Amino acid sequence: SDKGHQPESYATQPLHASSNMDERAQLIDHRPGSPKIRSLLWPVCYSTTVAVLASFSFGYVLAYSSPALNDLQQYNGTYTSFSKTIYQDIFGAIMPIGALFGAPVAGWLADTIGRKLALAVNTLPLTIGWLLIVLSHATTGVLFRPLLFAGRFATGFGAGYASLAAPIYIAEISPSHLRGLFGASTQLSVAIGIFVVYGLGAISALDYYWLALVGLGITVLFLLSAITLRETPRWLIKHGHYSKAQESLAFFRGTDYNISEEQAEIRRQVNSEQSSSGIEILNTFMRRSTLRPLILSIMIMFFQQFCGINAVIFYAEDIFEETKYKENAALISSFAVGGTEVFGTLIGVILTDILGRKVLLVCGGLGMFLSSGAMGAFYFLNSEPYCHPGSAKCREDLNPVAIASIVLYIMSFSIAWGGIPWLFLSEIIPLRVRGAGMGLAGGASWIFAAIVTGFFKEYQKVLEPWGAFWSFSLICALSVIFVIIFIPETKGKSLEDIENYFSRVTFESSVHESELSIDHD
């Protein structure tokens, strides 16, 4: 809430967990194997596992274009030709365009019909999209490319939808001291999805429509699992279902956990921010307690996309074909990109609640800054007059630079910038507008992604490949500065504490706040 009655000294106070959170934490026996900790974690673990199937589908859709294009380029009929660059660019860019529309819809439905049902609805666009892609193989006429593009758009819609629906659900069911661990699991699932589709394309050499059928199977499994989920306590309390909220909270926290304090805290927060009309909701967005987190969210998504990650993922095989490993480009990109992303994300999942979000973002940004710069140097030294065309010796000397740069870049991104921005969104946007706010920030993210992926090849032509990657390196450096100055640490804080923090500080004091908020409990 934005009442303005707090003391001025609050503007320079760090973000600390409330005493209620400390008291509740003492109720849990954290000894290994304790039945209390098992009763706390297993319901959350199960529900998170189901929810991240959406994130797995997100990753599968995201990387699908790489092996699919490798197969589609072999189609050379009148209506099935995919040899032209324009068709390849459309196929790559139409996915984030679809995601741009899916993200706001997910935010709106999550607020309207509930977090659980919103997750289940995610399967609808994914199913339609994969079916359209499969059906495109059945025709060699004028419908081939339209069906393929429509299917790619629909799966992109589902991917953008999943990018918001899963983090919202997981953030609201997780205990605060483990929210980073569970929240980061969404990016781990995205990474696994990317690795799986790369592996299927490289090792088994599945045709594009068989890859689509695998995606359809994953969607069906997700739908059957989503039916078993429970609604989040925060959404139920927000909509006045107090008895159901108590049952839900007892399910997620276990029978040995005193839920009364947490339930009371959620109710107090919800009651202080109830909005009853569209005008009031619009006014809510204009309050500093909502506007500031929204601006920070959009900016962090800007840096996530303009660091160049989707250009690397979408065109990984093309990048490896620039090296001496051209014949095995698909297999190498599968393990260099997919395998590294899974490993890096797993490290990030472990470290998010140990080192904190801010430290990882800074370290990841520095790693991407160095690796993007090195990749630019590879292309620069591989061009005239430094490396004459046809000089195999020159290219072989520089090949290790390209491989090492991509691995370091993917590792740095996966540890920090892959999952933490989405986790950060689900933490700092207030409950009363969480769905709509994340929809706006997520929509902005996919606009940025569409720009990067849609214009990357043309961007390379204008600036040369080395200029493109050096520009990504510059953006990565700016992201580090932005995080250090403006982003507060949210590790170990309840969602209510984070919301109270943003309601009592001013944007102008953000530099001082972000420094103080590194203090941990």
Buried (B, 14 or more C-beta within 10 A) or exposed (E): BBEEEBEEEEBEBBBBBBEBBEEBBEBBEEEEEEEBBEBBBEBBBBBBEBBBBBBBBBBBBBBBBBBBBBBBBEBEEEEBBBEEEEBBBBBBBBBBBBBBBBBBBBBBBBBEEBBBBBBBBBBBBBBBBBBBBBBBBEBEEEBBBEBBBBBBBBBBBBBBBBBBBBBBBBBBBBBBBBBBBBBBBBBBBBBBBBBBBBBBBBEEEBBBBBBBBBBBEBBEBBBEBBEEBBBBBBBBBBBEBEEBBBBBBBBBBBEBBEBEBBBEBBBEBBEBBEEEEEEEBEEBBEBBBBBBBBBBBBBBBBBBBBBBBBBBBBBBBBBBBBBBBEEEBBBBBBBBBBBBBBBBBBBBBBBBBEBBBBBBBBBBBBBBBBBBBBBBBBBBBBBEEEBEEEEEEBBEEBBEBBBBBBBBBBBBBBBBBBBBBBBBBBBBBBBBBBBBBBBBBBBBBBBBBBBBBBBBBEBBEEBBBBBBBBBBBBBBBBBBEBBBEBBBBBBBBBBBBBBBBBBBBEEEEBEEBBBBBBEBE
